[in-house]
Amino acid sequence: MIRSKIGGIGYYVPETVVTNDDLSKVMETSDEWIQERTGIRERRYGTKHKETTTSMGARAAEVAIQRAGISKEDVDFIIFATLSPDYYFPGCGVLLQRELGITHKEAAALDIRNQCSGFLYGLSIADQFVRSGMYKNVLLVGSEMHSMGLDFSTRGRNVTVIFGDGAGAVVVQPSEKEGQGILTTKLHSDGTYAEKLAFINPGAHGGYHLDKMEEEYDFGYDYDQKYGEIFITDKMLKDGQIFPNMEGQFVFKMAVQKFPEVINEALDEVGLSTKDIDMLIPHQANLRISQFVQKRLGLTDEQVWNNIQKFGNTTAASVPIAFCEAWEAGKIKEGDLVCLAAFGSGFTWGSALIRW
Ligand SMILES: CC(C)(COP(=O)(O)OP(=O)(O)OC[C@H]1O[C@@H](n2cnc3c(N)ncnc32)[C@H](O)[C@@H]1OP(=O)(O)O)[C@@H](O)C(=O)NCCC(=O)NCCS
C-alpha cells in the first residue's frame, strides 16, 4: 500500500514584531502577566492592505512547493485551514489558488474550519487522498491573520495577548521509501463546549443555540426584529460581541487532558511508546500547556519544540511553523519519529506520527 510523506515544508511570518510592552500601551496588561501565564514574549502582526491570511499562506506555500521539488502547476489539491479567512465566503483555498496562479483544470481546493487542530485535520485528509492514489501533490496550508479580528481594549485582553499572525505549509506526496512517511493520524471532536472558545458573531445563529448552553449567553441579537440585522447588530458592535471569547481555565484543563490522550492513542496504534519520539511538536496554545504535556509524557526538553515565546498562538499555522522551524534547525533527521498534536476550539483535537 502507498504511504504518504511530507515532501516539502515552509513557513512565513510577517515582519512586524509586537511585544508585550507594546500591548500594555493599548490595554491593561503587563509583560510579567503575559509571560508568567503563557510564556509569550512577542508575536508578529501582518500589514493591513498589504497582507492577508491568503497572501501569507501563499508565501509559506511557495517555500514548501520549492522544497518538494515540484512546480505550482503540479499541485493537484489544495487544503486551507484557518479561522481568520479573508472573506466569509468563498474560502481561502481558491484565493490561494489564484494567488499562486494554479490554473490547470484538474485543480481543486478545500477549506477547513477546525481552528487550532485544522492542520492536523488537513494532514489526515491529505494522507487519505495520497494513500488512495487520488492525488500526488496535496498542498496543505495553515494561516492566520488574527490581528485583524481581536479586541484591543482591556475587555479583550485574556484572548488578544495570546494570538499572533503567520502561516505554514506542507506538500504531501507518495513516499518511495519503505517505512517512511505518515504512520497514523488520529482525530477527535466534542461539540458539548463549542461556545467556551468561539467567535460567535457575525453568524446566522439568530440566537438558536441559547437553549443548548448551560449558562445564559448574550448573543447580541435583537429578537423582536423580524427581518435583517441577523449577521451584525448595533448591539454586537456597541458591546464588542464581534470578537473571540474564551473561558481560559476551562480550555486549559481540557487541553492538558486531551493532548497526552491523543498522543498515546497514536503511539499505541503503531506499537511505539513516548520514548520512541524524537520530536514532539505540540500546537503552540500556551507554553504552560506544552510544559505540562511534556512532563506528563516524560519527555526531555530536546524532544519538544516550542516557539510560542516568539510567535504567540498562530492557531492553524502553529504546528507547521514550529515543524518547519525545528526541521530548519536540523533537529529532525531522516528516520526520526515526529509527533504532531493539537487541541482547540470545537473542541477538536488530533495527533499524527511521522517517520521522517
Ligand atoms: C488565557 C489564560 C492565559 C488566562 O490565565 P488564567 O490564569 O486562567 O487567568 P483568568 O482568565 O482566570 O484571569 C485571572 C485574572 O487575570 C486578568 N487577566 C486576564 N487577561 C489578562 C491580561 N492579558 N493581562 C492582565 N490581566 C489579565 C483577569 O481579568 C482576571 O482578573 P480578576 O481576577 O481581577 O478577575 C489561561 O487561562 C490559558 O492560557 N488558557 C488556555 C488558553 C488557550 O490555550 N487557548 C487556546 C487553545 S487552542
The ligand as an SDF file (V2000), in Angstrom:
LIG
                    3D

 48 50  0  0  0  0  0  0  0  0999 V2000
   -5.9110   32.6840   28.9890 C   0  0  0  0  0  0  0  0  0  0  0  0
   -5.0840   32.3330   30.2030 C   0  0  0  0  0  0  0  0  0  0  0  0
   -3.6370   32.7240   29.9650 C   0  0  0  0  0  0  0  0  0  0  0  0
   -5.6160   33.1410   31.3510 C   0  0  0  0  0  0  0  0  0  0  0  0
   -4.9270   32.8100   32.5180 O   0  0  0  0  0  0  0  0  0  0  0  0
   -5.7400   32.4780   33.8470 P   0  0  0  0  0  0  0  0  0  0  0  0
   -4.7610   32.2450   34.8910 O   0  0  0  0  0  0  0  0  0  0  0  0
   -6.6840   31.3700   33.5360 O   0  0  0  0  0  0  0  0  0  0  0  0
   -6.4710   33.8370   34.0840 O   0  0  0  0  0  0  0  0  0  0  0  0
   -8.0160   34.1350   34.3070 P   0  0  0  0  0  0  0  0  0  0  0  0
   -8.7230   34.1480   32.9940 O   0  0  0  0  0  0  0  0  0  0  0  0
   -8.5490   33.2450   35.3830 O   0  0  0  0  0  0  0  0  0  0  0  0
   -7.9370   35.6120   34.8470 O   0  0  0  0  0  0  0  0  0  0  0  0
   -7.2550   35.9440   36.0660 C   0  0  0  0  0  0  0  0  0  0  0  0
   -7.2320   37.4490   36.2010 C   0  0  0  0  0  0  0  0  0  0  0  0
   -6.3270   37.9980   35.2210 O   0  0  0  0  0  0  0  0  0  0  0  0
   -6.9950   39.0030   34.4680 C   0  0  0  0  0  0  0  0  0  0  0  0
   -6.4780   38.9930   33.1060 N   0  0  0  0  0  0  0  0  0  0  0  0
   -6.9170   38.2950   32.0330 C   0  0  0  0  0  0  0  0  0  0  0  0
   -6.1410   38.5680   30.9680 N   0  0  0  0  0  0  0  0  0  0  0  0
   -5.2070   39.4460   31.3920 C   0  0  0  0  0  0  0  0  0  0  0  0
   -4.1360   40.0850   30.7450 C   0  0  0  0  0  0  0  0  0  0  0  0
   -3.8430   39.8870   29.4460 N   0  0  0  0  0  0  0  0  0  0  0  0
   -3.3640   40.9090   31.4700 N   0  0  0  0  0  0  0  0  0  0  0  0
   -3.6010   41.1330   32.7580 C   0  0  0  0  0  0  0  0  0  0  0  0
   -4.6140   40.5620   33.4250 N   0  0  0  0  0  0  0  0  0  0  0  0
   -5.4080   39.7190   32.7370 C   0  0  0  0  0  0  0  0  0  0  0  0
   -8.4610   38.6370   34.5200 C   0  0  0  0  0  0  0  0  0  0  0  0
   -9.2650   39.7580   34.2640 O   0  0  0  0  0  0  0  0  0  0  0  0
   -8.5740   38.1140   35.9410 C   0  0  0  0  0  0  0  0  0  0  0  0
   -8.6720   39.2150   36.7760 O   0  0  0  0  0  0  0  0  0  0  0  0
   -9.5830   39.1740   38.1090 P   0  0  0  0  0  0  0  0  0  0  0  0
   -9.0090   38.0750   38.9500 O   0  0  0  0  0  0  0  0  0  0  0  0
   -9.4180   40.5250   38.6700 O   0  0  0  0  0  0  0  0  0  0  0  0
  -10.9680   38.8600   37.6160 O   0  0  0  0  0  0  0  0  0  0  0  0
   -5.1500   30.8350   30.5010 C   0  0  0  0  0  0  0  0  0  0  0  0
   -6.3910   30.5060   31.0540 O   0  0  0  0  0  0  0  0  0  0  0  0
   -4.9000   29.9970   29.2940 C   0  0  0  0  0  0  0  0  0  0  0  0
   -3.8620   30.0790   28.6750 O   0  0  0  0  0  0  0  0  0  0  0  0
   -5.8360   29.1140   28.9590 N   0  0  0  0  0  0  0  0  0  0  0  0
   -5.7250   28.2950   27.7740 C   0  0  0  0  0  0  0  0  0  0  0  0
   -5.9840   29.1460   26.6100 C   0  0  0  0  0  0  0  0  0  0  0  0
   -5.6110   28.5070   25.3450 C   0  0  0  0  0  0  0  0  0  0  0  0
   -4.6890   27.7550   25.2740 O   0  0  0  0  0  0  0  0  0  0  0  0
   -6.3330   28.8640   24.3160 N   0  0  0  0  0  0  0  0  0  0  0  0
   -6.0820   28.3980   23.0220 C   0  0  0  0  0  0  0  0  0  0  0  0
   -6.4700   26.9970   22.9390 C   0  0  0  0  0  0  0  0  0  0  0  0
   -6.0930   26.4200   21.4180 S   0  0  0  0  0  0  0  0  0  0  0  0
  1  2  1  0
  2  3  1  0
  2  4  1  0
  2 36  1  0
  4  5  1  0
  5  6  1  0
  6  7  2  0
  6  8  1  0
  6  9  1  0
  9 10  1  0
 10 11  2  0
 10 12  1  0
 10 13  1  0
 13 14  1  0
 14 15  1  0
 15 16  1  0
 15 30  1  0
 16 17  1  0
 17 18  1  0
 17 28  1  0
 18 19  1  0
 18 27  1  0
 19 20  2  0
 20 21  1  0
 21 22  1  0
 21 27  2  0
 22 23  1  0
 22 24  2  0
 24 25  1  0
 25 26  2  0
 26 27  1  0
 28 29  1  0
 28 30  1  0
 30 31  1  0
 31 32  1  0
 32 33  2  0
 32 34  1  0
 32 35  1  0
 36 37  1  0
 36 38  1  0
 38 39  2  0
 38 40  1  0
 40 41  1  0
 41 42  1  0
 42 43  1  0
 43 44  2  0
 43 45  1  0
 45 46  1  0
 46 47  1  0
 47 48  1  0
M  END
$$$$
